[in-house]
Amino acid sequence: MNGSAVAAVATYLGTMSGSELRTSARWRSAPVPPAFGRDESTAPQTGRVTVPSSLFWSGGDLALDLDDPADAAYLYQLVLREGTEADVLRYVHPRRLLELWDQGVWPRAVKEARGPWIARHRCH
């Protein structure tokens, strides 16, 4: 990001109130779908996925390899921060999320939304 883009973002953020900042994408988490966590999840656990622009809005196609834990964690971070319920069901496999949880750098809103689910399912 060049200097003028950084300045534009800083100016924009400077015009937002605290409540607006808290509800912006940085402070949100994708909804937890009621069906999330069922054994019949069809979300991929391996292979390559192409991330749609609705999740990776920085531009260009983003292909991630789910066999690489860093790529898988990045995909999950994107989906759990930017996605819809449908995105969560499509891209986030519950077992894989449990495997990756301690490796990911999760925004506070994601930790708060997913933490109870993780705690309940980690014991099983």
ChimeraX attribute file (.defattr): number of C-alpha atoms within 10 A of each C-alpha:
attribute: neighborCount
match mode: 1-to-1
recipient: residues
	/A:1	5
	/A:2	6
	/A:3	8
	/A:4	9
	/A:5	10
	/A:6	11
	/A:7	11
	/A:8	11
	/A:9	11
	/A:10	11
	/A:11	11
	/A:12	10
	/A:13	13
	/A:14	11
	/A:15	10
	/A:16	12
	/A:17	9
	/A:18	11
	/A:19	8
	/A:20	12
	/A:21	15
	/A:22	13
	/A:23	11
	/A:24	11
	/A:25	14
	/A:26	14
	/A:27	14
	/A:28	20
	/A:29	25
	/A:30	21
	/A:31	18
	/A:32	18
	/A:33	13
	/A:34	9
	/A:35	11
	/A:36	16
	/A:37	18
	/A:38	11
	/A:39	10
	/A:40	10
	/A:41	16
	/A:42	13
	/A:43	15
	/A:44	15
	/A:45	17
	/A:46	13
	/A:47	11
	/A:48	15
	/A:49	16
	/A:50	12
	/A:51	18
	/A:52	14
	/A:53	12
	/A:54	14
	/A:55	18
	/A:56	17
	/A:57	12
	/A:58	9
	/A:59	9
	/A:60	10
	/A:61	12
	/A:62	15
	/A:63	13
	/A:64	18
	/A:65	16
	/A:66	20
	/A:67	12
	/A:68	13
	/A:69	16
	/A:70	15
	/A:71	16
	/A:72	25
	/A:73	24
	/A:74	18
	/A:75	24
	/A:76	24
	/A:77	21
	/A:78	20
	/A:79	25
	/A:80	28
	/A:81	23
	/A:82	20
	/A:83	22
	/A:84	18
	/A:85	16
	/A:86	14
	/A:87	20
	/A:88	23
	/A:89	22
	/A:90	14
	/A:91	21
	/A:92	25
	/A:93	21
	/A:94	23
	/A:95	15
	/A:96	18
	/A:97	19
	/A:98	15
	/A:99	13
	/A:100	17
	/A:101	17
	/A:102	10
	/A:103	12
	/A:104	16
	/A:105	13
	/A:106	20
	/A:107	15
	/A:108	15
	/A:109	18
	/A:110	20
	/A:111	16
	/A:112	13
	/A:113	16
	/A:114	19
	/A:115	13
	/A:116	11
	/A:117	16
	/A:118	16
	/A:119	11
	/A:120	9
	/A:121	12
	/A:122	11
	/A:123	6
	/A:124	5
